[in-house]
Amino acid sequence: MPIKNTADIRSQNKKKIIAYLRQEHSTKKVLADQLALSFATVSNLCNTLIEEGILEITSSESSNGGRIP
């Protein structure tokens, strides 16, 4: 199926994220690295998937603040 516009790209990227997460749990950073997408793209799409009820956050690592090393 040829990609025609940004909505198609967004849809394809959402499908990539869902397919990846069906195989293993992950962080947004790992998703971005593994799927060759920007962190901002992954973060925005994950937030959309959460709002749509397709994705849920299951756990969170404790943080001391700051950037991930």
Contacts in CASP RR format, 6 or more apart in sequence:
PFRMAT RR
TARGET T0000
AUTHOR 0000-0000-0000
METHOD contacts of the structure
MODEL  1
MPIKNTADIRSQNKKKIIAYLRQEHSTKKVLADQLALSFATVSNLCNTLI
EEGILEITSSESSNGGRIP
3 9 0 8 1.000
3 12 0 8 1.000
10 45 0 8 1.000
13 35 0 8 1.000
13 37 0 8 1.000
13 41 0 8 1.000
13 45 0 8 1.000
14 45 0 8 1.000
14 48 0 8 1.000
14 49 0 8 1.000
16 35 0 8 1.000
16 37 0 8 1.000
17 31 0 8 1.000
17 35 0 8 1.000
17 42 0 8 1.000
17 45 0 8 1.000
17 46 0 8 1.000
17 49 0 8 1.000
17 55 0 8 1.000
18 49 0 8 1.000
18 54 0 8 1.000
18 55 0 8 1.000
20 26 0 8 1.000
20 31 0 8 1.000
20 34 0 8 1.000
20 35 0 8 1.000
21 31 0 8 1.000
21 55 0 8 1.000
25 58 0 8 1.000
26 34 0 8 1.000
28 39 0 8 1.000
28 42 0 8 1.000
28 43 0 8 1.000
28 46 0 8 1.000
29 39 0 8 1.000
29 68 0 8 1.000
31 37 0 8 1.000
31 42 0 8 1.000
31 46 0 8 1.000
32 38 0 8 1.000
32 39 0 8 1.000
32 41 0 8 1.000
32 42 0 8 1.000
35 42 0 8 1.000
46 55 0 8 1.000
49 55 0 8 1.000
50 56 0 8 1.000
50 57 0 8 1.000
END
